């Protein structure tokens, strides 16, 4: 995190990105959103990974919630530049995260 940032929430969650399922820590601060990647689940197997997705909360254009297969709770973050990130919480509710992002 950057100097002076205040953490608002932290969850272990999956990110669906480029036909891969990433597992990591989703962190919301008062200024930024971080996704610290721990593992990658792909068609070729499971592997450890080390990476970070970071964007400013000011870059968020839209946050949408939806369900997949009637029970899996997901939300999509669309940035002002058009990039999209989809996060999957399984059967856990997404409302605590989404309320912080709006």
ABEGO torsion letter per residue (X at the ends): XBBGBBBABBBBBBBBBGGBBBBBBBBBBAABBBBBBABBBBAAEBBBBBBBBBBBAAABABBBBBBBGGABBBBBBBBAAGBBBBBBAEABBAAAAAAAAX
